[in-house]
Amino acid sequence: MMKFLLGLLFMIPFSFMNNKFWFNQYMIFMLVFLFSLCMGFNYSYMHLSYCLGMDLLSYIMILLSLWICALMLLASGKLYLSNYYSNLFVFTVLILLIFLYVTFSSMNLFVFYLFFEMSIIPTLFLIVGWGYQPERLQAGVYLLFYTLFASLPMMVAIFYYYGLVYSLDYFFFASRVDSLLFYICMNLVFLIKMPMYLVHMWLPKAHVEAPVSGSMILAGILLKLGGYGLMRLIVLVLVTGVKVNYFIVVISLVGGMFVSFICLRQVDIKSLIAYSSVAHMGLVLGGIMTMNYWGMCGAFAMMVAHGLCSSGLFCLANISYERLLSRSLYLNKGLLNLMPSMGLWWFLLSSSNMAAPPSLNLLGEILLINSLVGWSVLSMLCLVVISFFSAAYSLYLYSYSQHGKMYSGLYSFSSGYVREFLLLVLHWVPLNLLILKGGLYSLWI
């Protein structure tokens, strides 16, 4: 594991060299290739070095982080062309990637916590430094304080647990703590990060104000940190979880239903995609909290699928934004006349967002629906609404942006660059090919 970490660290000097923007991206893709050769079907931890190691869950999350960060650079070509502090931008992305790598590969709870919290800082720099509107400062404050609000209780809970078992290594997570306070302190930070309905308001704000790279990393990886943390630490709170998890499942399902309604009345493309993330992650949270095998596998599959699909939709929104300089659905109309080749990608990614086959979202939803209905038949009521309206708002996004009379104020346009098509292909192909290896998602537990 250290060899990849050192590889990332030694890439930092390249980020400050002029005209090395694409070189950095090639290097990250090279790391993706090398890392994919480390695949192993072992149930236990592999590639142990220092306090780092990985099982299948860590492996796929790290691979997703590397992939999304490489695509972030590909999506931000405009920064390089306009020379808008592109060196500093690459440096920020690399630092964020290093923090995420250590977070996912760490085998010690305190190291995990430390880098989990540190990953907020580069994200904040991305939003405040390269965002588009003045409100990005407020969005940054929301992001920071929602997460910091819950991080101190978690640190106290970690030290309390250390006092009980004298070790914070995952390997020694055997003693359960039957305490509601411990449960809340340990899990609240992950629930906010997911984000659970009721503590989700930072997400749409951060997404809308972030540049495309910020939105991609938020949707692709940072929301998954919450799910990853819950999956790792659910062992500690099993006893309490059996008694109180149903509260969280109910909030997730009812919240997912409400958020689906909210999506249908959005006029901002980015805001719509951000709220759809809340609905999808609500299902993931419900699946984890049922604490059964189907739920865990479904949550895992859905996290990977959502990371690729949502990130791709944000790229599409940005491609339109770069041409029309607006995210409003009232102005982004009739794009089928202007960018017919992009219409296909809007359709493909919108259909994946509503879990159409053969996307990985479908596998995730099938597993999660089985898990939740097995947990309680009543959850069917919410699941029907969430499934129906996820199709409704995906179609709303597609049909409103592609059809209708185009905005008469447009005076110049280009249909799309090869860079943009490559970006969308690299989101969509893994999303639809990974379902062929659906067994992977049920191996790790």
C-alpha positions in Angstrom: 0.0 0.0 0.0 2.9 2.4 0.7 4.2 2.1 -2.8 1.0 3.8 -4.2 1.1 6.4 -1.4 4.7 7.2 -2.2 3.8 7.4 -5.9 1.1 10.0 -5.1 3.5 12.0 -2.9 6.2 12.1 -5.6 3.6 13.4 -8.1 3.3 16.6 -6.0 6.4 18.4 -7.6 4.9 17.8 -11.0 1.8 19.7 -10.1 3.9 22.9 -9.8 5.6 22.5 -13.2 4.2 24.5 -16.0 2.4 22.6 -18.8 2.3 19.4 -16.8 -1.5 19.5 -16.2 -2.3 16.6 -18.6 0.9 14.7 -17.5 -0.5 14.6 -13.9 -3.7 13.2 -15.3 -1.9 10.5 -17.2 0.0 9.6 -14.1 -3.2 9.1 -12.1 -4.6 6.9 -14.9 -1.3 4.9 -14.7 -1.8 4.4 -11.0 -5.4 3.2 -11.7 -4.0 0.6 -14.0 -1.3 -0.5 -11.6 -3.7 -0.5 -8.7 -6.2 -2.7 -10.6 -3.5 -5.3 -10.9 -3.6 -5.6 -7.1 -7.0 -7.2 -7.2 -7.5 -10.2 -4.9 -10.5 -12.3 -4.0 -9.3 -12.8 -0.5 -11.7 -12.2 2.4 -9.0 -10.9 4.7 -6.8 -7.8 4.6 -4.2 -7.8 1.8 -1.1 -5.7 1.0 -0.3 -4.9 4.6 2.3 -2.2 5.2 2.7 0.2 8.1 -0.9 0.8 9.3 -2.3 0.5 5.8 -4.0 -2.5 4.2 -7.1 -3.3 2.2 -9.9 -5.7 1.8 -12.4 -5.7 -1.1 -14.4 -2.8 0.3 -11.3 -0.6 0.6 -10.0 -1.8 -2.7 -13.0 -0.7 -4.7 -13.3 2.6 -2.9 -9.7 3.5 -3.5 -10.0 2.5 -7.2 -13.1 4.7 -7.4 -11.2 7.6 -5.8 -8.3 7.3 -8.2 -10.7 7.1 -11.2 -12.8 10.1 -10.2 -9.8 12.2 -9.4 -8.3 11.5 -12.9 -11.7 12.4 -14.4 -11.8 15.6 -12.3 -8.6 16.8 -14.1 -10.1 15.8 -17.5 -13.3 17.7 -16.7 -11.4 20.8 -15.7 -9.6 21.4 -19.0 -11.0 24.9 -19.1 -9.0 25.8 -16.0 -5.8 24.8 -17.8 -6.7 26.6 -21.1 -7.6 29.8 -19.2 -4.6 29.3 -16.9 -6.8 29.9 -13.8 -4.3 28.8 -11.1 -4.2 25.4 -12.8 -1.0 24.3 -10.9 -2.6 25.0 -7.6 -5.7 23.2 -8.7 -3.8 20.0 -9.5 -1.9 20.3 -6.2 -5.3 20.5 -4.3 -6.7 17.5 -6.2 -3.5 15.5 -5.4 -3.6 16.3 -1.7 -7.3 15.4 -1.6 -6.5 12.1 -3.3 -3.7 11.3 -0.8 -6.1 12.0 2.1 -8.8 9.8 0.6 -6.3 7.0 -0.2 -5.1 6.9 3.5 -8.7 7.1 4.8 -9.9 4.1 2.8 -6.7 2.0 3.3 -6.2 2.8 7.0 -6.6 -0.1 9.4 -6.6 2.0 12.5 -9.7 3.9 13.6 -7.9 7.0 14.7 -5.9 7.3 11.5 -9.2 6.8 9.6 -10.8 9.6 11.7 -7.9 11.9 11.2 -7.8 11.7 7.4 -11.6 11.5 7.2 -11.7 15.0 8.7 -8.7 16.3 6.8 -10.4 15.5 3.5 -12.8 18.4 4.1 -10.0 21.0 3.8 -9.0 20.5 0.1 -12.7 20.2 -0.8 -13.3 23.5 0.9 -10.4 25.0 -1.1 -11.9 23.6 -4.3 -15.3 25.2 -3.6 -14.1 28.6 -2.3 -11.1 28.9 -4.8 -12.7 27.7 -8.0 -16.5 28.1 -7.4 -18.5 30.3 -9.7 -20.8 32.5 -7.4 -20.2 34.7 -4.4 -22.4 32.4 -2.3 -19.6 29.8 -2.4 -18.3 31.2 0.9 -21.6 30.4 2.6 -21.6 27.0 1.0 -18.1 26.4 2.3 -19.1 27.4 5.8 -22.1 25.0 5.6 -19.9 22.2 4.5 -17.3 22.8 7.2 -19.6 23.4 10.2 -22.1 20.6 9.5 -19.2 18.1 9.5 -17.2 19.7 12.4 -20.4 19.8 14.5 -20.4 16.0 14.7 -16.6 15.3 14.6 -15.8 16.2 18.2 -18.4 13.7 19.6 -16.9 11.0 17.4 -13.4 11.7 18.7 -14.6 11.5 22.3 -16.3 8.1 21.4 -13.1 6.8 19.8 -11.1 7.7 23.0 -13.8 6.1 25.1 -13.6 2.9 23.1 -9.8 2.9 23.3 -10.1 3.1 27.1 -12.2 -0.1 26.9 -10.2 -2.3 24.6 -6.7 -0.6 24.5 -6.6 -0.9 20.7 -8.1 0.9 17.8 -7.2 -1.6 15.1 -10.1 -2.9 13.1 -8.8 -6.4 13.7 -9.6 -6.2 17.5 -13.1 -4.8 17.1 -14.8 -7.5 19.1 -16.3 -5.8 22.2 -19.7 -4.3 21.6 -20.8 -1.1 23.4 -24.4 -1.1 24.5 -24.9 2.7 24.9 -27.2 5.0 23.0 -24.9 7.9 23.6 -21.9 6.0 22.1 -24.1 5.0 19.1 -25.0 8.6 18.4 -21.5 10.0 18.9 -19.9 7.4 16.7 -22.5 7.5 13.9 -23.7 11.1 13.7 -20.7 12.2 11.6 -21.3 9.5 9.1 -25.0 10.3 8.9 -24.2 13.9 8.1 -21.6 12.9 5.5 -24.0 10.5 3.7 -26.1 12.8 4.1 -29.2 11.6 6.0 -32.4 13.5 5.4 -32.8 16.3 8.1 -29.0 16.9 8.1 -28.6 17.2 4.3 -28.9 21.0 3.8 -25.1 21.4 3.3 -25.1 19.1 0.2 -27.2 21.0 -2.3 -25.5 24.3 -1.3 -22.0 22.8 -1.7 -22.9 21.2 -5.0 -24.5 24.2 -6.6 -21.6 26.5 -5.7 -18.8 24.1 -6.4 -16.9 23.9 -9.7 -17.4 20.8 -11.7 -14.4 19.1 -10.0 -15.8 19.9 -6.6 -19.2 18.4 -7.5 -17.6 15.3 -8.9 -15.5 14.6 -5.8 -18.4 15.4 -3.5 -20.9 13.1 -5.3 -18.3 10.5 -6.3 -16.3 10.0 -3.1 -17.1 12.2 -0.1 -20.7 11.0 0.3 -19.3 7.4 0.2 -17.0 8.1 3.1 -20.2 8.1 5.3 -21.3 4.7 4.0 -17.8 3.3 4.3 -17.5 4.4 7.9 -20.9 3.0 8.9 -20.0 -0.4 7.2 -16.7 -0.5 9.1 -17.9 0.5 12.5 -21.4 -1.1 12.6 -19.7 -4.0 14.4 -19.2 -1.7 17.5 -22.8 -0.7 17.8 -24.6 -3.9 16.9 -26.4 -4.3 20.2 -27.7 -0.7 20.3 -28.3 -0.8 16.5 -30.8 -3.7 16.8 -32.9 -1.4 19.1 -32.7 2.0 17.4 -31.8 1.4 13.8 -35.4 1.5 12.7 -35.6 5.2 13.5 -32.9 5.9 10.9 -34.4 3.5 8.3 -37.7 5.3 8.6 -36.1 8.7 8.4 -34.1 7.6 5.3 -37.1 6.2 3.5 -39.5 9.0 4.3 -36.8 11.5 3.6 -36.0 9.8 0.3 -39.6 10.2 -0.6 -39.7 13.9 0.3 -36.5 14.6 -1.5 -37.9 12.9 -4.7 -40.8 15.4 -4.6 -38.3 18.3 -4.1 -36.4 17.2 -7.2 -39.5 17.6 -9.3 -39.7 21.3 -8.6 -36.0 22.3 -9.1 -35.2 24.7 -11.9 -31.4 24.5 -11.3 -29.9 21.5 -13.1 -27.1 21.1 -10.5 -29.5 21.4 -7.6 -31.7 18.7 -9.1 -28.8 16.2 -9.4 -27.7 17.1 -5.9 -31.1 16.4 -4.4 -31.3 13.1 -6.3 -28.0 12.2 -4.6 -29.7 12.6 -1.2 -32.6 10.3 -2.3 -30.2 7.6 -3.5 -28.0 7.8 -0.4 -31.1 7.6 1.7 -31.7 4.1 0.2 -28.0 3.2 0.9 -28.3 4.3 4.5 -31.6 2.3 4.9 -29.8 -0.8 3.4 -26.9 -0.5 5.8 -29.1 0.0 8.9 -31.2 -3.1 8.2 -27.9 -4.9 9.1 -28.6 -7.8 6.9 -26.4 -9.3 4.1 -28.5 -8.1 1.2 -28.5 -4.6 2.6 -24.7 -4.4 2.9 -24.1 -5.8 -0.6 -26.8 -3.5 -2.1 -25.4 -0.4 -0.3 -21.9 -1.3 -1.6 -23.1 -1.7 -5.2 -25.3 1.4 -5.0 -22.4 3.6 -3.6 -20.1 2.6 -6.5 -22.9 3.1 -9.1 -24.0 6.4 -7.7 -20.4 7.7 -7.6 -20.0 7.1 -11.3 -23.5 8.1 -12.4 -23.9 11.3 -10.4 -20.4 12.4 -11.3 -21.2 11.9 -15.0 -24.4 14.0 -14.7 -22.5 16.8 -13.0 -20.1 16.7 -15.9 -23.0 17.0 -18.4 -24.4 19.9 -16.4 -21.0 21.6 -16.5 -20.7 21.1 -20.3 -24.0 22.9 -20.7 -23.0 25.6 -18.2 -19.7 26.3 -20.0 -21.7 27.2 -23.2 -24.8 28.9 -21.9 -23.3 30.3 -18.6 -26.4 29.3 -16.8 -27.6 26.3 -14.9 -31.3 27.2 -15.2 -33.6 24.7 -16.9 -35.5 27.6 -18.3 -32.5 28.6 -20.4 -31.0 25.1 -20.9 -33.7 24.1 -23.3 -33.8 22.5 -26.7 -30.2 21.3 -26.4 -31.0 18.5 -28.8 -31.0 21.1 -31.6 -27.7 22.6 -30.5 -25.8 19.6 -29.3 -27.4 16.5 -30.8 -24.4 14.3 -29.9 -24.7 15.3 -26.2 -28.4 14.3 -26.2 -27.3 10.7 -26.3 -25.2 11.1 -23.2 -27.9 13.0 -21.4 -30.2 10.0 -22.1 -27.7 7.3 -21.2 -26.8 8.9 -17.8 -30.3 10.0 -17.0 -31.5 6.4 -17.6 -28.8 5.0 -15.4 -29.8 7.5 -12.7 -33.3 5.9 -12.7 -31.8 2.4 -12.4 -32.5 1.3 -15.9 -30.7 -1.9 -17.0 -27.9 -2.7 -17.6 -26.5 -0.1 -15.2 -25.0 -1.0 -11.8 -27.7 1.2 -10.2 -30.2 -1.5 -11.0 -28.3 -4.2 -9.2 -27.9 -1.9 -6.2 -31.6 -1.0 -6.1 -32.7 -4.7 -6.5 -30.5 -5.7 -3.5 -31.6 -2.8 -1.4 -35.3 -3.2 -2.1 -35.0 -6.9 -1.2 -33.2 -6.0 2.0 -35.7 -3.3 3.1 -38.8 -5.3 2.2 -37.4 -8.3 4.1 -36.8 -6.0 7.1 -40.4 -4.7 7.0 -43.2 -5.1 4.4 -44.4 -1.6 5.2 -41.2 -0.1 3.7 -42.7 -1.1 0.4 -44.9 2.0 0.5 -41.9 4.4 0.5 -39.9 2.3 -1.9 -42.6 2.4 -4.5 -42.8 6.2 -4.4 -39.0 6.6 -4.4 -38.5 4.2 -7.4 -41.3 5.8 -9.4 -40.2 9.4 -8.7 -36.6 8.6 -9.4 -37.7 7.8 -12.9 -40.0 10.9 -12.9 -37.3 13.4 -12.1 -34.7 11.8 -14.3 -37.1 12.1 -17.3 -37.9 15.6 -16.2 -34.2 16.5 -16.3 -33.7 14.9 -19.7 -36.9 16.1 -21.4 -36.7 19.7 -20.1 -33.1 20.1 -21.1 -33.2 18.4 -24.5 -36.7 19.4 -25.9 -38.6 22.6 -26.2 -37.7 25.9 -27.9 -34.1 26.9 -27.5 -33.1 30.1 -25.8 -32.9 32.9 -28.5 -30.0 34.7 -26.7 -27.5 32.0 -27.8 -25.2 33.3 -30.5 -22.3 30.8 -30.7 -22.0 27.2 -29.8 -19.9 24.1 -30.2 -21.3 20.6 -30.1 -18.7 19.1 -27.8 -15.0 18.4 -27.7 -13.3 15.0 -27.8 -12.1 15.6 -24.2 -15.8 15.9 -23.1 -16.9 12.8 -24.9 -14.0 10.8 -23.4 -15.0 12.1 -20.0 -18.5 10.8 -20.4 -17.5 7.5 -21.9 -15.1 6.9 -18.9 -18.1 7.5 -16.6 -20.7 5.4 -18.4 -18.6 2.4 -19.5 -17.5 1.2 -16.0 -21.1 2.0 -14.7 -22.6 -0.5 -17.2 -19.7 -3.0 -17.4 -19.4 -3.6 -13.7 -22.8 -5.3 -13.5 -21.2 -8.2 -15.3 -19.1 -8.8 -12.2 -22.0 -8.3 -9.7 -20.7 -11.1 -7.6 -17.9 -8.8 -6.4 -20.3 -6.8 -4.3 -21.3 -9.8 -2.3 -17.8 -11.1 -1.7 -16.3 -8.6 0.7 -18.4 -9.2 3.8 
